[in-house]
Amino acid sequence: MSARLRHPAFILSVLGLLSGLVGSQLIGGNYGAAPGPGIYLVLTGLWFGLVVGFGVWRFGPDSSSLTSVAGAVTAVLTTWIAWEAAVNVAIQIDGPLLEATGPSALKSYVAGFVAGAVGAGITWTGAALHVPSLRTRVASLSIVAAGAILGLLLPMTNTYDSGAVLLIPWQTAIAGLLGLNMLPLRGRSRSSPAAFASAADQAGRMFDVCSDDVRRFNCGNSDRAGRVWCRLRRCHLGRIRRIN
């Protein structure tokens, strides 16, 4: 299996897609009456919670510890709460909160945007409690922004009479972004900022050494381009070992 297929972003994206598909079919019951607050579609949030919990356990700091298991359970519960919070926010905005403010289609877009951001934000919070690499501004803002933008698909669920139109892209994207930022610190040695800085410093030192040697070497070639190439080649062969 290639490295890309083992990447947390790919694995969690696939699982997010599957959870969105399952969550649009096995939705569970409702405990409450819209537009009032309640617990709605209780299983839909659970499926996605299992995906996030798996990601926290598998790609967190230490998947073999009890702390990691506790973090995974916390992520499952937090993601389920995020789903219920998002549903209730959408119901309130699309219902009594903006009842007399304009066309129902516009209200649905606003409801989807806000609910998507709320759901993504709480989901990120639950995962970040255990995964330190998620506690960055880039991770939080990208996940919340993606949740809000994809929440705009909410009106399409009525058009196509299917929650899959919203759940599949939303959960796929959020799970993928979580995975993208879940790489454990021990697995970032080749791509970390420190590694890039070290490589840049080494390249700079190599350039300085080669520049000095190019000024000293004279290949005796009358052609300017050939003379430059000869000098650089001699510099490379004679000096690069000193840096390594």
C-alpha positions as CSV (number, residue, x, y, z in Angstrom):
1,M,0.0,0.0,0.0
2,S,1.4,3.4,-1.0
3,A,2.1,6.1,1.5
4,R,-0.7,8.2,0.2
5,L,-3.2,5.5,0.8
6,R,-2.0,5.2,4.4
7,H,-2.2,8.9,5.0
8,P,-4.7,9.9,7.8
9,A,-6.4,12.3,5.4
10,F,-7.2,9.6,2.9
11,I,-8.3,7.0,5.4
12,L,-10.6,9.4,7.3
13,S,-12.0,10.9,4.1
14,V,-13.1,7.4,2.9
15,L,-14.5,6.6,6.3
16,G,-16.3,10.0,6.4
17,L,-17.8,9.3,3.0
18,L,-19.1,5.9,4.3
19,S,-20.4,7.4,7.5
20,G,-22.3,10.1,5.4
21,L,-23.8,7.4,3.3
22,V,-24.8,5.3,6.3
23,G,-26.0,8.3,8.3
24,S,-28.3,9.3,5.5
25,Q,-30.1,5.9,5.7
26,L,-29.8,4.8,9.3
27,I,-30.8,8.0,11.0
28,G,-32.4,6.8,14.2
29,G,-35.3,8.3,16.1
30,N,-36.2,11.8,17.2
31,Y,-36.8,12.9,20.8
32,G,-38.5,16.3,20.5
33,A,-40.8,18.2,18.2
34,A,-39.5,20.7,15.7
35,P,-39.1,23.7,15.8
36,G,-38.5,23.2,19.5
37,P,-35.2,22.0,20.9
38,G,-34.7,18.2,21.0
39,I,-32.5,15.3,20.1
40,Y,-32.9,14.5,16.4
41,L,-31.6,11.8,14.1
42,V,-29.7,10.3,16.9
43,L,-27.7,7.7,14.9
44,T,-26.5,10.0,12.2
45,G,-24.1,11.8,14.5
46,L,-23.0,8.5,16.0
47,W,-21.7,7.1,12.7
48,F,-19.5,10.2,12.1
49,G,-18.5,10.2,15.8
50,L,-17.1,6.7,15.3
51,V,-15.0,8.0,12.4
52,V,-13.5,10.9,14.4
53,G,-13.0,8.7,17.4
54,F,-11.1,6.2,15.3
55,G,-8.9,8.9,13.9
56,V,-8.1,10.2,17.4
57,W,-7.2,6.7,18.6
58,R,-5.3,5.6,15.5
59,F,-3.4,8.8,14.6
60,G,-3.2,10.4,18.0
61,P,0.0,10.7,20.1
62,D,-0.1,7.1,21.5
63,S,-2.7,4.7,20.1
64,S,-1.7,2.0,22.6
65,S,-2.4,3.9,25.8
66,L,-5.6,4.1,27.8
67,T,-5.5,7.9,27.4
68,S,-5.9,7.4,23.7
69,V,-8.9,5.2,24.2
70,A,-10.4,7.8,26.5
71,G,-9.7,10.5,23.9
72,A,-11.4,8.5,21.2
73,V,-14.5,8.0,23.4
74,T,-14.5,11.7,24.1
75,A,-14.3,12.5,20.4
76,V,-17.2,10.2,19.7
77,L,-19.4,11.9,22.3
78,T,-18.3,15.4,21.3
79,T,-19.0,14.7,17.6
80,W,-22.4,13.4,18.4
81,I,-23.1,16.5,20.5
82,A,-21.8,18.6,17.6
83,W,-24.3,17.0,15.3
84,E,-27.2,17.6,17.7
85,A,-26.1,21.2,18.2
86,A,-25.9,21.8,14.5
87,V,-29.4,20.2,13.9
88,N,-31.0,22.4,16.6
89,V,-29.3,25.5,15.4
90,A,-30.5,24.9,11.8
91,I,-34.0,24.2,13.0
92,Q,-34.1,27.5,15.0
93,I,-32.7,29.6,12.3
94,D,-34.8,28.1,9.6
95,G,-37.8,28.3,11.8
96,P,-38.9,30.8,14.5
97,L,-35.7,32.7,14.7
98,L,-35.8,34.3,11.2
99,E,-39.5,33.6,10.6
100,A,-40.3,37.0,9.2
101,T,-37.0,38.0,7.7
102,G,-37.3,37.0,4.1
103,P,-37.6,34.1,1.7
104,S,-37.4,30.6,3.1
105,A,-34.6,29.6,0.7
106,L,-32.4,32.4,2.1
107,K,-33.1,31.3,5.6
108,S,-32.1,27.7,4.7
109,Y,-28.8,28.9,3.4
110,V,-28.1,30.9,6.5
111,A,-29.2,28.0,8.7
112,G,-26.9,25.6,6.8
113,F,-23.9,28.0,6.9
114,V,-24.2,28.7,10.7
115,A,-25.1,25.1,11.6
116,G,-22.2,23.7,9.5
117,A,-19.7,26.0,11.3
118,V,-21.1,25.1,14.7
119,G,-20.9,21.3,14.0
120,A,-17.4,21.5,12.6
121,G,-16.2,23.7,15.4
122,I,-17.4,21.4,18.1
123,T,-16.1,18.4,16.3
124,W,-12.7,20.0,16.0
125,T,-12.7,20.8,19.7
126,G,-13.4,17.3,20.7
127,A,-10.6,15.9,18.5
128,A,-8.1,18.6,19.5
129,L,-8.5,17.8,23.2
130,H,-6.4,14.7,22.6
131,V,-4.5,15.4,19.4
132,P,-2.0,18.3,19.9
133,S,-1.3,18.7,16.2
134,L,-4.9,19.8,15.7
135,R,-4.4,22.8,18.1
136,T,-3.4,25.2,15.4
137,R,-5.1,28.2,13.9
138,V,-4.8,26.8,10.4
139,A,-6.5,23.5,11.5
140,S,-9.3,25.1,13.4
141,L,-10.1,27.8,10.8
142,S,-9.9,25.5,7.8
143,I,-12.2,22.9,9.4
144,V,-14.8,25.5,10.6
145,A,-14.7,27.3,7.2
146,A,-15.2,24.0,5.3
147,G,-18.1,23.1,7.6
148,A,-19.8,26.4,7.1
149,I,-19.3,26.4,3.3
150,L,-20.5,22.9,2.8
151,G,-23.4,23.6,5.2
152,L,-24.8,25.7,2.3
153,L,-25.9,22.4,0.8
154,L,-28.7,22.2,3.4
155,P,-31.4,23.5,1.0
156,M,-30.4,20.8,-1.5
157,T,-31.6,18.1,1.0
158,N,-35.1,19.3,0.4
159,T,-34.7,19.6,-3.3
160,Y,-33.4,16.0,-3.7
161,D,-35.2,14.6,-0.6
162,S,-32.0,13.1,0.7
163,G,-29.7,13.9,3.5
164,A,-26.8,12.3,1.6
165,V,-26.5,15.5,-0.5
166,L,-25.2,17.3,2.6
167,L,-23.8,14.5,4.8
168,I,-21.5,12.8,2.3
169,P,-19.5,15.9,1.2
170,W,-19.6,17.5,4.6
171,Q,-18.4,14.5,6.5
172,T,-15.9,13.5,3.9
173,A,-14.3,17.0,3.9
174,I,-14.3,17.5,7.7
175,A,-12.8,14.0,8.3
176,G,-10.2,14.6,5.6
177,L,-9.1,17.9,7.1
178,L,-8.9,16.4,10.6
179,G,-6.7,13.6,9.2
180,L,-4.6,16.1,7.3
181,N,-3.7,17.8,10.6
182,M,-3.6,14.6,12.7
183,L,-0.1,13.4,11.7
184,P,1.8,12.6,14.9
185,L,4.8,14.8,15.5
186,R,7.1,11.8,15.3
187,G,6.0,11.2,11.7
188,R,6.8,14.7,10.5
189,S,10.6,14.6,10.5
190,R,11.0,14.9,6.8
191,S,8.3,17.5,6.3
192,S,8.5,19.6,9.5
193,P,9.5,23.2,9.5
194,A,12.7,22.3,11.3
195,A,13.6,19.8,8.6
196,F,13.0,22.4,5.9
197,A,15.0,25.0,7.7
198,S,17.9,22.5,8.0
199,A,17.7,21.7,4.3
200,A,17.7,25.4,3.4
201,D,20.7,26.0,5.6
202,Q,22.6,23.2,4.1
203,A,21.7,24.4,0.6
204,G,22.9,27.9,1.5
205,R,26.2,26.6,2.8
206,M,26.7,24.5,-0.3
207,F,26.0,27.5,-2.5
208,D,28.6,29.6,-0.6
209,V,31.3,26.9,-0.9
210,C,30.6,26.5,-4.6
211,S,30.6,30.2,-5.2
212,D,34.1,30.4,-3.6
213,D,35.4,27.6,-5.7
214,V,33.9,28.9,-8.9
215,R,35.9,32.0,-8.5
216,R,39.1,30.0,-8.0
217,F,38.8,27.4,-10.6
218,N,39.7,28.1,-14.2
219,C,39.0,25.3,-16.7
220,G,40.7,27.1,-19.6
221,N,37.6,26.9,-21.8
222,S,37.2,29.9,-24.1
223,D,33.4,29.3,-24.2
224,R,31.8,31.2,-21.3
225,A,28.9,28.7,-20.8
226,G,31.3,25.8,-20.9
227,R,33.7,27.4,-18.5
228,V,30.9,28.0,-16.0
229,W,29.6,24.4,-16.3
230,C,33.2,23.1,-15.8
231,R,33.7,25.1,-12.7
232,L,30.4,24.1,-11.2
233,R,31.0,20.5,-11.9
234,R,34.4,20.6,-10.3
235,C,32.9,22.4,-7.3
236,H,30.2,19.8,-6.9
237,L,32.6,16.8,-7.1
238,G,35.2,18.3,-4.9
239,R,33.3,20.1,-2.2
240,I,29.9,18.6,-1.6
241,R,31.4,15.7,0.5
242,R,32.7,18.3,3.1
243,I,29.1,19.4,3.8
244,N,27.7,15.9,4.2
